[in-house]
Amino acid sequence: MSLNIERIKQQVKRGIAIKPTHIKLIRKEKISNGMRGGKEKPVDVAELDVFIDDSKHSLSGNLKESGKINRIRSLTMLAVAEGFEIKEGDYFIANEIKYRVTYPGMLVEGVYNSDLEVVK
């Protein structure tokens, strides 16, 4: 039994369409100056609709300090990438918040469930 990747992509796209967030994915690429050096320059990777899921929460306790419990939000982004890859370190701004991809998490070719972090 083989996976029908196109069917999976269409199902994910329908899911994203329920609550989409339109983003411009940006990647820092090293631009060489021709002499072993260079600088990083932001490059637009793609514009796409994604689903950002922040519904998962976990609690983290600190046993050394009594009564201190941190709530950690687990952020993930569901996306269909056609013609490009989502890589670790890619970032975007949505609702005036900057997010960075910490783990790309490819489910099947072109479908990503990426872990995100909020960059201050």
ABEGO torsion letter per residue (X at the ends): XBBBAAAAAAAAAAAAAABBBBBBBBBBBBBBAGAGBEBBBBBBABBBBBBBBAABBBBBBBAABBGBBBBBBBBBBBBBBBGBBBBBGBBBBBGGBBBBBABAGBABBGBBBBBBBBBX
